[in-house]
Amino acid sequence: MAKIVFTLLWVGVLIVANRALDDITWAQYLATFLLGGAYALALSKVKILRGNQTLEGSK
């Protein structure tokens, strides 16, 4: 449930960032790339967002 809420909030952040950078196309691409990386990093590092899943390599 936490992952769903986090994803919906992150989508809101991405929409706000893209609207703020409306006329600057290269900045929209850069912001999307950086926010996507931050999202992936948060999902992999924050314990509450990972849930009970374990990585295959850590067994």
PyMOL Python script that loads the backbone (N, CA, C, O; Angstrom):
from pymol import cmd

cmd.read_pdbstr("""\
ATOM      1  N   MET A   1       0.817  -1.197   0.000  1.00  0.00           N
ATOM      2  CA  MET A   1       0.000   0.000   0.000  1.00  0.00           C
ATOM      3  C   MET A   1       0.862   1.262   0.000  1.00  0.00           C
ATOM      4  O   MET A   1       0.533   2.260  -0.643  1.00  0.00           O
ATOM      5  N   ALA A   2       1.977   1.194   0.739  1.00  0.00           N
ATOM      6  CA  ALA A   2       2.874   2.352   0.811  1.00  0.00           C
ATOM      7  C   ALA A   2       3.480   2.655  -0.550  1.00  0.00           C
ATOM      8  O   ALA A   2       3.685   3.817  -0.901  1.00  0.00           O
ATOM      9  N   LYS A   3       3.766   1.609  -1.316  1.00  0.00           N
ATOM     10  CA  LYS A   3       4.365   1.812  -2.641  1.00  0.00           C
ATOM     11  C   LYS A   3       3.377   2.506  -3.582  1.00  0.00           C
ATOM     12  O   LYS A   3       3.779   3.341  -4.392  1.00  0.00           O
ATOM     13  N   ILE A   4       2.111   2.174  -3.483  1.00  0.00           N
ATOM     14  CA  ILE A   4       1.085   2.798  -4.320  1.00  0.00           C
ATOM     15  C   ILE A   4       0.940   4.277  -3.969  1.00  0.00           C
ATOM     16  O   ILE A   4       0.882   5.127  -4.857  1.00  0.00           O
ATOM     17  N   VAL A   5       0.883   4.578  -2.687  1.00  0.00           N
ATOM     18  CA  VAL A   5       0.750   5.969  -2.246  1.00  0.00           C
ATOM     19  C   VAL A   5       1.982   6.763  -2.664  1.00  0.00           C
ATOM     20  O   VAL A   5       1.859   7.883  -3.160  1.00  0.00           O
ATOM     21  N   PHE A   6       3.173   6.190  -2.466  1.00  0.00           N
ATOM     22  CA  PHE A   6       4.407   6.865  -2.861  1.00  0.00           C
ATOM     23  C   PHE A   6       4.428   7.122  -4.369  1.00  0.00           C
ATOM     24  O   PHE A   6       4.832   8.200  -4.805  1.00  0.00           O
ATOM     25  N   THR A   7       4.002   6.153  -5.160  1.00  0.00           N
ATOM     26  CA  THR A   7       3.983   6.314  -6.611  1.00  0.00           C
ATOM     27  C   THR A   7       3.020   7.421  -7.032  1.00  0.00           C
ATOM     28  O   THR A   7       3.351   8.228  -7.901  1.00  0.00           O
ATOM     29  N   LEU A   8       1.857   7.469  -6.439  1.00  0.00           N
ATOM     30  CA  LEU A   8       0.890   8.514  -6.778  1.00  0.00           C
ATOM     31  C   LEU A   8       1.409   9.899  -6.392  1.00  0.00           C
ATOM     32  O   LEU A   8       1.230  10.860  -7.141  1.00  0.00           O
ATOM     33  N   LEU A   9       2.042  10.001  -5.242  1.00  0.00           N
ATOM     34  CA  LEU A   9       2.642  11.276  -4.845  1.00  0.00           C
ATOM     35  C   LEU A   9       3.776  11.671  -5.787  1.00  0.00           C
ATOM     36  O   LEU A   9       3.925  12.843  -6.131  1.00  0.00           O
ATOM     37  N   TRP A  10       4.575  10.686  -6.202  1.00  0.00           N
ATOM     38  CA  TRP A  10       5.695  10.969  -7.098  1.00  0.00           C
ATOM     39  C   TRP A  10       5.198  11.410  -8.474  1.00  0.00           C
ATOM     40  O   TRP A  10       5.819  12.259  -9.114  1.00  0.00           O
ATOM     41  N   VAL A  11       4.104  10.850  -8.924  1.00  0.00           N
ATOM     42  CA  VAL A  11       3.503  11.293 -10.186  1.00  0.00           C
ATOM     43  C   VAL A  11       3.093  12.758 -10.078  1.00  0.00           C
ATOM     44  O   VAL A  11       3.275  13.526 -11.022  1.00  0.00           O
ATOM     45  N   GLY A  12       2.546  13.142  -8.944  1.00  0.00           N
ATOM     46  CA  GLY A  12       2.198  14.544  -8.723  1.00  0.00           C
ATOM     47  C   GLY A  12       3.416  15.446  -8.770  1.00  0.00           C
ATOM     48  O   GLY A  12       3.363  16.532  -9.346  1.00  0.00           O
ATOM     49  N   VAL A  13       4.514  15.008  -8.169  1.00  0.00           N
ATOM     50  CA  VAL A  13       5.763  15.783  -8.207  1.00  0.00           C
ATOM     51  C   VAL A  13       6.248  15.929  -9.641  1.00  0.00           C
ATOM     52  O   VAL A  13       6.671  17.011 -10.047  1.00  0.00           O
ATOM     53  N   LEU A  14       6.190  14.862 -10.398  1.00  0.00           N
ATOM     54  CA  LEU A  14       6.629  14.889 -11.795  1.00  0.00           C
ATOM     55  C   LEU A  14       5.765  15.824 -12.630  1.00  0.00           C
ATOM     56  O   LEU A  14       6.287  16.558 -13.470  1.00  0.00           O
ATOM     57  N   ILE A  15       4.461  15.811 -12.415  1.00  0.00           N
ATOM     58  CA  ILE A  15       3.559  16.701 -13.152  1.00  0.00           C
ATOM     59  C   ILE A  15       3.846  18.155 -12.810  1.00  0.00           C
ATOM     60  O   ILE A  15       3.891  19.004 -13.700  1.00  0.00           O
ATOM     61  N   VAL A  16       4.039  18.449 -11.533  1.00  0.00           N
ATOM     62  CA  VAL A  16       4.342  19.827 -11.122  1.00  0.00           C
ATOM     63  C   VAL A  16       5.665  20.287 -11.723  1.00  0.00           C
ATOM     64  O   VAL A  16       5.771  21.420 -12.192  1.00  0.00           O
ATOM     65  N   ALA A  17       6.664  19.425 -11.713  1.00  0.00           N
ATOM     66  CA  ALA A  17       7.963  19.791 -12.278  1.00  0.00           C
ATOM     67  C   ALA A  17       7.853  20.056 -13.775  1.00  0.00           C
ATOM     68  O   ALA A  17       8.449  21.009 -14.279  1.00  0.00           O
ATOM     69  N   ASN A  18       7.101  19.228 -14.488  1.00  0.00           N
ATOM     70  CA  ASN A  18       6.953  19.426 -15.932  1.00  0.00           C
ATOM     71  C   ASN A  18       6.151  20.678 -16.261  1.00  0.00           C
ATOM     72  O   ASN A  18       6.430  21.345 -17.257  1.00  0.00           O
ATOM     73  N   ARG A  19       5.174  20.999 -15.448  1.00  0.00           N
ATOM     74  CA  ARG A  19       4.403  22.228 -15.688  1.00  0.00           C
ATOM     75  C   ARG A  19       5.225  23.470 -15.358  1.00  0.00           C
ATOM     76  O   ARG A  19       5.079  24.503 -16.011  1.00  0.00           O
ATOM     77  N   ALA A  20       6.078  23.373 -14.358  1.00  0.00           N
ATOM     78  CA  ALA A  20       6.924  24.515 -13.999  1.00  0.00           C
ATOM     79  C   ALA A  20       7.946  24.806 -15.091  1.00  0.00           C
ATOM     80  O   ALA A  20       8.354  25.952 -15.281  1.00  0.00           O
ATOM     81  N   LEU A  21       8.354  23.770 -15.802  1.00  0.00           N
ATOM     82  CA  LEU A  21       9.351  23.913 -16.861  1.00  0.00           C
ATOM     83  C   LEU A  21       8.692  23.827 -18.241  1.00  0.00           C
ATOM     84  O   LEU A  21       9.253  23.229 -19.159  1.00  0.00           O
ATOM     85  N   ASP A  22       7.529  24.408 -18.385  1.00  0.00           N
ATOM     86  CA  ASP A  22       6.686  24.228 -19.561  1.00  0.00           C
ATOM     87  C   ASP A  22       7.351  24.638 -20.873  1.00  0.00           C
ATOM     88  O   ASP A  22       7.217  23.922 -21.865  1.00  0.00           O
ATOM     89  N   ASP A  23       8.044  25.735 -20.912  1.00  0.00           N
ATOM     90  CA  ASP A  23       8.608  26.223 -22.178  1.00  0.00           C
ATOM     91  C   ASP A  23      10.055  25.806 -22.399  1.00  0.00           C
ATOM     92  O   ASP A  23      10.647  26.174 -23.413  1.00  0.00           O
ATOM     93  N   ILE A  24      10.632  25.057 -21.486  1.00  0.00           N
ATOM     94  CA  ILE A  24      12.034  24.670 -21.592  1.00  0.00           C
ATOM     95  C   ILE A  24      12.101  23.148 -21.760  1.00  0.00           C
ATOM     96  O   ILE A  24      12.143  22.408 -20.778  1.00  0.00           O
ATOM     97  N   THR A  25      12.109  22.702 -22.995  1.00  0.00           N
ATOM     98  CA  THR A  25      12.003  21.272 -23.294  1.00  0.00           C
ATOM     99  C   THR A  25      13.167  20.481 -22.715  1.00  0.00           C
ATOM    100  O   THR A  25      12.952  19.425 -22.121  1.00  0.00           O
ATOM    101  N   TRP A  26      14.395  20.966 -22.873  1.00  0.00           N
ATOM    102  CA  TRP A  26      15.548  20.210 -22.388  1.00  0.00           C
ATOM    103  C   TRP A  26      15.495  20.062 -20.863  1.00  0.00           C
ATOM    104  O   TRP A  26      15.923  19.039 -20.328  1.00  0.00           O
ATOM    105  N   ALA A  27      14.979  21.066 -20.169  1.00  0.00           N
ATOM    106  CA  ALA A  27      14.880  21.002 -18.715  1.00  0.00           C
ATOM    107  C   ALA A  27      13.804  19.993 -18.287  1.00  0.00           C
ATOM    108  O   ALA A  27      13.943  19.337 -17.254  1.00  0.00           O
ATOM    109  N   GLN A  28      12.740  19.873 -19.080  1.00  0.00           N
ATOM    110  CA  GLN A  28      11.719  18.866 -18.792  1.00  0.00           C
ATOM    111  C   GLN A  28      12.305  17.463 -18.899  1.00  0.00           C
ATOM    112  O   GLN A  28      12.054  16.611 -18.047  1.00  0.00           O
ATOM    113  N   TYR A  29      13.091  17.226 -19.956  1.00  0.00           N
ATOM    114  CA  TYR A  29      13.730  15.915 -20.115  1.00  0.00           C
ATOM    115  C   TYR A  29      14.693  15.630 -18.966  1.00  0.00           C
ATOM    116  O   TYR A  29      14.722  14.521 -18.432  1.00  0.00           O
ATOM    117  N   LEU A  30      15.473  16.628 -18.592  1.00  0.00           N
ATOM    118  CA  LEU A  30      16.434  16.461 -17.509  1.00  0.00           C
ATOM    119  C   LEU A  30      15.720  16.198 -16.182  1.00  0.00           C
ATOM    120  O   LEU A  30      16.118  15.310 -15.428  1.00  0.00           O
ATOM    121  N   ALA A  31      14.680  16.956 -15.901  1.00  0.00           N
ATOM    122  CA  ALA A  31      13.928  16.770 -14.659  1.00  0.00           C
ATOM    123  C   ALA A  31      13.269  15.396 -14.617  1.00  0.00           C
ATOM    124  O   ALA A  31      13.265  14.740 -13.576  1.00  0.00           O
ATOM    125  N   THR A  32      12.713  14.960 -15.741  1.00  0.00           N
ATOM    126  CA  THR A  32      12.076  13.646 -15.797  1.00  0.00           C
ATOM    127  C   THR A  32      13.105  12.547 -15.551  1.00  0.00           C
ATOM    128  O   THR A  32      12.843  11.598 -14.812  1.00  0.00           O
ATOM    129  N   PHE A  33      14.269  12.678 -16.170  1.00  0.00           N
ATOM    130  CA  PHE A  33      15.336  11.690 -15.999  1.00  0.00           C
ATOM    131  C   PHE A  33      15.801  11.641 -14.544  1.00  0.00           C
ATOM    132  O   PHE A  33      15.928  10.559 -13.971  1.00  0.00           O
ATOM    133  N   LEU A  34      16.056  12.802 -13.946  1.00  0.00           N
ATOM    134  CA  LEU A  34      16.539  12.847 -12.566  1.00  0.00           C
ATOM    135  C   LEU A  34      15.480  12.371 -11.569  1.00  0.00           C
ATOM    136  O   LEU A  34      15.792  11.645 -10.625  1.00  0.00           O
ATOM    137  N   LEU A  35      14.234  12.782 -11.781  1.00  0.00           N
ATOM    138  CA  LEU A  35      13.167  12.342 -10.879  1.00  0.00           C
ATOM    139  C   LEU A  35      12.894  10.840 -11.028  1.00  0.00           C
ATOM    140  O   LEU A  35      12.561  10.169 -10.051  1.00  0.00           O
ATOM    141  N   GLY A  36      13.033  10.324 -12.231  1.00  0.00           N
ATOM    142  CA  GLY A  36      12.880   8.880 -12.438  1.00  0.00           C
ATOM    143  C   GLY A  36      13.966   8.103 -11.713  1.00  0.00           C
ATOM    144  O   GLY A  36      13.698   7.064 -11.110  1.00  0.00           O
ATOM    145  N   GLY A  37      15.189   8.606 -11.774  1.00  0.00           N
ATOM    146  CA  GLY A  37      16.286   7.971 -11.051  1.00  0.00           C
ATOM    147  C   GLY A  37      16.094   8.033  -9.547  1.00  0.00           C
ATOM    148  O   GLY A  37      16.359   7.061  -8.840  1.00  0.00           O
ATOM    149  N   ALA A  38      15.636   9.169  -9.060  1.00  0.00           N
ATOM    150  CA  ALA A  38      15.382   9.320  -7.631  1.00  0.00           C
ATOM    151  C   ALA A  38      14.256   8.388  -7.182  1.00  0.00           C
ATOM    152  O   ALA A  38      14.305   7.835  -6.083  1.00  0.00           O
ATOM    153  N   TYR A  39      13.249   8.216  -8.028  1.00  0.00           N
ATOM    154  CA  TYR A  39      12.136   7.308  -7.730  1.00  0.00           C
ATOM    155  C   TYR A  39      12.640   5.865  -7.632  1.00  0.00           C
ATOM    156  O   TYR A  39      12.308   5.153  -6.685  1.00  0.00           O
ATOM    157  N   ALA A  40      13.433   5.444  -8.599  1.00  0.00           N
ATOM    158  CA  ALA A  40      13.964   4.085  -8.590  1.00  0.00           C
ATOM    159  C   ALA A  40      14.870   3.857  -7.384  1.00  0.00           C
ATOM    160  O   ALA A  40      14.823   2.796  -6.762  1.00  0.00           O
ATOM    161  N   LEU A  41      15.688   4.841  -7.055  1.00  0.00           N
ATOM    162  CA  LEU A  41      16.560   4.732  -5.897  1.00  0.00           C
ATOM    163  C   LEU A  41      15.752   4.642  -4.606  1.00  0.00           C
ATOM    164  O   LEU A  41      16.071   3.847  -3.723  1.00  0.00           O
ATOM    165  N   ALA A  42      14.717   5.451  -4.502  1.00  0.00           N
ATOM    166  CA  ALA A  42      13.874   5.422  -3.303  1.00  0.00           C
ATOM    167  C   ALA A  42      13.188   4.067  -3.151  1.00  0.00           C
ATOM    168  O   ALA A  42      13.099   3.536  -2.044  1.00  0.00           O
ATOM    169  N   LEU A  43      12.707   3.510  -4.255  1.00  0.00           N
ATOM    170  CA  LEU A  43      12.034   2.206  -4.172  1.00  0.00           C
ATOM    171  C   LEU A  43      12.997   1.102  -3.763  1.00  0.00           C
ATOM    172  O   LEU A  43      12.598   0.152  -3.089  1.00  0.00           O
ATOM    173  N   SER A  44      14.252   1.216  -4.159  1.00  0.00           N
ATOM    174  CA  SER A  44      15.198   0.160  -3.837  1.00  0.00           C
ATOM    175  C   SER A  44      15.825   0.325  -2.457  1.00  0.00           C
ATOM    176  O   SER A  44      16.270  -0.660  -1.868  1.00  0.00           O
ATOM    177  N   LYS A  45      15.869   1.550  -1.926  1.00  0.00           N
ATOM    178  CA  LYS A  45      16.573   1.783  -0.664  1.00  0.00           C
ATOM    179  C   LYS A  45      15.678   1.958   0.552  1.00  0.00           C
ATOM    180  O   LYS A  45      16.089   1.619   1.662  1.00  0.00           O
ATOM    181  N   VAL A  46      14.478   2.471   0.381  1.00  0.00           N
ATOM    182  CA  VAL A  46      13.606   2.737   1.525  1.00  0.00           C
ATOM    183  C   VAL A  46      12.902   1.436   1.922  1.00  0.00           C
ATOM    184  O   VAL A  46      12.177   0.832   1.132  1.00  0.00           O
ATOM    185  N   LYS A  47      13.137   1.030   3.156  1.00  0.00           N
ATOM    186  CA  LYS A  47      12.671  -0.279   3.624  1.00  0.00           C
ATOM    187  C   LYS A  47      11.155  -0.419   3.574  1.00  0.00           C
ATOM    188  O   LYS A  47      10.649  -1.473   3.190  1.00  0.00           O
ATOM    189  N   ILE A  48      10.428   0.619   3.953  1.00  0.00           N
ATOM    190  CA  ILE A  48       8.964   0.526   4.000  1.00  0.00           C
ATOM    191  C   ILE A  48       8.366   0.390   2.597  1.00  0.00           C
ATOM    192  O   ILE A  48       7.289  -0.183   2.434  1.00  0.00           O
ATOM    193  N   LEU A  49       9.069   0.918   1.578  1.00  0.00           N
ATOM    194  CA  LEU A  49       8.564   0.819   0.207  1.00  0.00           C
ATOM    195  C   LEU A  49       8.887  -0.530  -0.425  1.00  0.00           C
ATOM    196  O   LEU A  49       8.199  -0.960  -1.350  1.00  0.00           O
ATOM    197  N   ARG A  50       9.925  -1.198   0.065  1.00  0.00           N
ATOM    198  CA  ARG A  50      10.286  -2.510  -0.470  1.00  0.00           C
ATOM    199  C   ARG A  50       9.353  -3.600   0.024  1.00  0.00           C
ATOM    200  O   ARG A  50       9.141  -4.595  -0.669  1.00  0.00           O
ATOM    201  N   GLY A  51       8.809  -3.430   1.184  1.00  0.00           N
ATOM    202  CA  GLY A  51       7.932  -4.453   1.753  1.00  0.00           C
ATOM    203  C   GLY A  51       8.741  -5.642   2.238  1.00  0.00           C
ATOM    204  O   GLY A  51       9.831  -5.472   2.783  1.00  0.00           O
ATOM    205  N   ASN A  52       8.222  -6.830   2.046  1.00  0.00           N
ATOM    206  CA  ASN A  52       8.896  -8.059   2.501  1.00  0.00           C
ATOM    207  C   ASN A  52       9.675  -8.728   1.400  1.00  0.00           C
ATOM    208  O   ASN A  52      10.138  -9.853   1.587  1.00  0.00           O
ATOM    209  N   GLN A  53       9.841  -8.094   0.269  1.00  0.00           N
ATOM    210  CA  GLN A  53      10.556  -8.682  -0.844  1.00  0.00           C
ATOM    211  C   GLN A  53      12.058  -8.671  -0.573  1.00  0.00           C
ATOM    212  O   GLN A  53      12.589  -7.713  -0.011  1.00  0.00           O
ATOM    213  N   THR A  54      12.731  -9.733  -0.974  1.00  0.00           N
ATOM    214  CA  THR A  54      14.182  -9.795  -0.861  1.00  0.00           C
ATOM    215  C   THR A  54      14.778  -9.913  -2.241  1.00  0.00           C
ATOM    216  O   THR A  54      14.150 -10.439  -3.159  1.00  0.00           O
ATOM    217  N   LEU A  55      15.980  -9.427  -2.383  1.00  0.00           N
ATOM    218  CA  LEU A  55      16.668  -9.526  -3.660  1.00  0.00           C
ATOM    219  C   LEU A  55      17.259 -10.926  -3.804  1.00  0.00           C
ATOM    220  O   LEU A  55      17.647 -11.546  -2.813  1.00  0.00           O
ATOM    221  N   GLU A  56      17.326 -11.417  -5.026  1.00  0.00           N
ATOM    222  CA  GLU A  56      17.857 -12.754  -5.278  1.00  0.00           C
ATOM    223  C   GLU A  56      19.319 -12.864  -4.850  1.00  0.00           C
ATOM    224  O   GLU A  56      19.728 -13.884  -4.296  1.00  0.00           O
ATOM    225  N   GLY A  57      20.095 -11.834  -5.098  1.00  0.00           N
ATOM    226  CA  GLY A  57      21.514 -11.885  -4.783  1.00  0.00           C
ATOM    227  C   GLY A  57      21.836 -11.799  -3.312  1.00  0.00           C
ATOM    228  O   GLY A  57      22.959 -12.117  -2.921  1.00  0.00           O
ATOM    229  N   SER A  58      20.903 -11.384  -2.481  1.00  0.00           N
ATOM    230  CA  SER A  58      21.187 -11.205  -1.069  1.00  0.00           C
ATOM    231  C   SER A  58      20.840 -12.426  -0.221  1.00  0.00           C
ATOM    232  O   SER A  58      20.965 -12.384   1.003  1.00  0.00           O
ATOM    233  N   LYS A  59      20.414 -13.491  -0.848  1.00  0.00           N
ATOM    234  CA  LYS A  59      20.061 -14.718  -0.100  1.00  0.00           C
ATOM    235  C   LYS A  59      21.287 -15.478   0.307  1.00  0.00           C
ATOM    236  O   LYS A  59      21.180 -16.529   0.940  1.00  0.00           O
TER     237      LYS A  59
END
""", "prot")
cmd.dss("prot")
cmd.show_as("cartoon", "prot")
cmd.util.cbc("prot")
cmd.orient("prot")
